[in-house]
Amino acid sequence: MSDITETTPGWLSSDELSAARAHMPILYVEAVPVRVDDAGEVTSIGLLLRIGADGTISRTLVSGRVMHHERIRDALLRHLEKDLGPVALPRVPSSLQPFTVAEYFPTAGITPFHDPRQHAVSLAYIVPVTGDCRPRQDALDLVWVSPQEAASAALQSEMPGGHGVLLKQALAHVGHVY
C-alpha cells in the first residue's frame, strides 16, 4: 500500500485518463442552459464561446465528465457552476431522465457526434437558470440567443463535434421546431 493519501478522489491523472479513453467509453453530462418565462416557455438559450485547442472560436454547451462515485445530479451542478458561475441558480429537473443520450465516437460519421479523443456517452439535459450567469474556466463569454436564432443553420455550424445537432434536439424537445 502507498503512504500517499489521495486528496482528490475521482480524478484521474492525464496518463490515466488517456489510458481509460483508449479502452472504454467515458460518461459525460451536457446541459443546455435556458431562460423561461412565467408559463415555462423557453425564451432564450445560453451558449458558451470558447477557444479550441487549435485556436478556433466556437459556440458550445455546458459539458463535462462524471467522476467516479459522483451522482449524475452532482456532476451536472458542478459543471453548471464551473461554466456559468456560482450564482447562475440552475434548476436541475426533479427527474434526471435526459432529453437525449449522445454517443460521441473518435471516428467521424458513425453518429452526428464526434470527439477525436475518445468514445464518450453523454446524458443531455435542458436546465433553466434564473440567476446571474458569468462564464468561468475556459469560456470567453456566454451569449443568450432566442430559440429562433439557436435554430439557425449558421449558428449551429459554429458548434463543433455535433453540439449543433444536440441543440436542435433540445429545441425540438421544448416545442421549438423550425
N, C-alpha and C positions, 0 to 999 in steps of 0.2 A: 504494500500500500504506500501511497505517496504521503509525505508530510505536508504537502501544499493543500491549503483549503480553497475550494472553488468558491469564489465570491460572486460570480455572475452565472448562476445555473441557467441552463437552457441555451446559452450562446455557444456557437462553435467557432473555433479559430478559423482563419482564412483557409488554411490547408484542409482542415476537417470539413468545412463547408464545400470546398471544391471536390473532395472525395465523395461526400454524400450526394452532391449534384450529379456526379458521374454514375451513380449506382441506383438512385431511386427518385421518385417524384418528391418535390418539396411542397408542403402545404402553405398557401398564402390566403390572405383576406384582401378584398378590394372594396372600396366604398365610393359611392357616387354621392358627394355632399349636395344637398338640395335645401332651398328655402321654400317654405309652403305658406299659403295664406290661411285664413281662419277656417276655410272649408276643407283644408287638407290638400288643395291643388298645388302641384309644383309650379312655382313662379320663376325660379332660376336654379341653375346648376353651377356648382363651383368646380373650376378646372385649374389645376396647378400648372405653372410654367416652370420647366426645368431645362437644364443644360445637360445633354447626354455626354457619355464618356468620349464620344468623337467630336464634341464641341457643337453639335446641332441643338437648336432650341426646339422644344416640343411641348405639347399640352398632354397632361396625364391625369390620372385619378389617384386617390389615396390608395396605397398598396404596400404590403409588407408581409414578411414571413410570420408564421405562427411558431412560437418557441416550444421546445419540449416541455411538457407538463403545464402548458398555458391554455386556459379556456379560450374558445373562439371569441366570446364576448370581450374578454380582457385584451386579446390581440387587436380586435377591431378598435376598441377605445384607445389603446396605446398608439396605434398608427394614426388615428384621427387627431389625437393630441400632438403627436410628433409633427404631422404635416400642417395642421390648421391652427395650432396654438392651444394653450391651456384654458382659454375662455371661449372656445368655439361652442360649447354646450351642445354636444351631439345627443340626439335622442335615438339611441340604438333600439331597433324594433324588439318588442317583447318576445316574438317568435324569431329564432335565429335561422329560419329557413331562408336561404339565399334566393334572390330572384333568378340567378343562373349559376352554373358551375362552368368556369372557363378552364380549358385544358391547353396549357402552353407547351409547345414542343420545340426542341432545339433545331429541328428540321422544318423549314418553312413549307407551308402548303398542306399539312395534314389537317389542321383546323385553321380558323382565321387568326388564332393567337400564336405568337411566335416569341420565344425568348432564347437567343443563341447560347445562353449559359447553361440551360437546364430543361428538364421536363418538370413542369410545375402544375399543380391543381389549385385553382383559386375559387374560393367562395365569394360571390359578389353580392353586396348589399346596397340599398338606397337608404341613406341616413340623413334625416332632417337635422339641420343645425340652426340654433337660434341665437347664438352669441356672436361675439366679435372674432372674426377669423383673420389671423395673421400668419402667413406661411412661415415655417421654420425649416430647419435642417437644410437640405439641398434644393428646396424650391425657391425660385426667384420671386414669384408672385402668385396670387390667387385671383382669378378673374371670374366674376359671376356673369353668366350668359342666360338668355331666355331659352326656353325649350326649342323655339323655332331656330335660333342661332345654333344651338347644340346639334340639331338635326341636319345642319347643312353639310354637304359633302366636303366643302372647303375646310371647315373646322375639323371634321372627322379625319381628314387626310393629314392633319398636323399631329395626330395621335399615333405613336408607333406601337408595334407589337400586337395590334388588334384592339387597343383601347377604344378606337373609334367604333368598332363593332359592339364592344361592351356598352358603350354609351348609348348607341342606338337601341340595344336590347333594354336598357334601363328606361329609356324614354317610352318604348312600347309598353313596358311593364306598368308604368304610371299613366297610361292612356294617351300619350302624345305620339301619335303615328302620323307622319307627314309624307 
